[in-house]
Amino acid sequence: MMLDTLETLCCLSGVSGREDEVRDYILERILPYADEIRTDAMGNLMVFKKGASAPEKSIMLAAHMDEVGLIVTDITEDGFLKLAPAGYIDRRILPGKCVYVGESRTLGVIGTKAIHLTDADERKKPADIKDLYIDIGASDREEAASLVCPGDPICFDDTVIRFGDGYIKAKAIDDRVGCASMVELLESQLPCDCWFAFTVQEEVGCRGARIAARSVEPDVALILETTTAADLAGVEGADRVCRLGQGIVIPFMDRGTIYDRGLYGTLTRLA
């Protein structure tokens, strides 16, 4: 079931540059169904599957395996961890978040200066990343260093919650939902030959996707990605560009690209 696959994928740790857990799970799932598999030096997983026919134009579907997270940059004398972001993260949501650090999955909580110690100006803006720390319960630097080290990835709490009418709350839905879709497709009968690219380091600059595109050189590339919901409190009228439960979103442009008009029309007609 698609939702079960998504839940499993969202529980895996795959901070940008450390996508191994996600790639290993996907590889295990799709191995019996693939006709060709290769992993490049960056860690992209490229999978080819034959379908009922060979299309005139080569096709590639792509989704990224990585997720936004944090990285340990230092350990203080008191045993707290200093951190840096891996990908764009809204600083407002960080204080109080539960996280797991490194391969040991050491539990920690993100903290900042206590509210009663801040001045009026500090309370008007979110805390700077340099002022945040992670408490893993260590008494000093030596104890903390026995559990984690600088460079370790930090992923957010992996609890998955189903709520409402078919909704889900989890970390890394961006873009494990794309990965889950491609896994389900690989396990099914395809109408035509297709490449599937499970890419790395999207959250820090689409680095893996560039390499994957050059490797396959497809005529048509379809990116299975998430987008932000706009049916939120305080968002009205034309600003509600997409809504949960109303089907897929087919974009015609974003901040960096204006998409092929013919392909956009084809996808819209098919949808």
ABEGO torsion letter per residue (X at the ends): XAAAAAAAAAABBABBGBAAAAAAAAAAAAAAABABBBBBAAGBBBBBBBBABBBABBBBBBBBABBBBBBBABBBAAGBBBBBBBEBBBAAAABGBBBBBEAAGBBBBBBBBBAAABBAAAAABBBBAAABBBBAGBABAAAAAAABBBGBBBBBBABBBBBEBGBBBBBGAOAAAAAAAAAAAAABBBABBBBBBBBBGAAAGGAAAAAAAAAAGBABBBBBBBBBBABBBGBBEAABABBBGAEBBBBABBAABBBBAAAAAAAAAAX
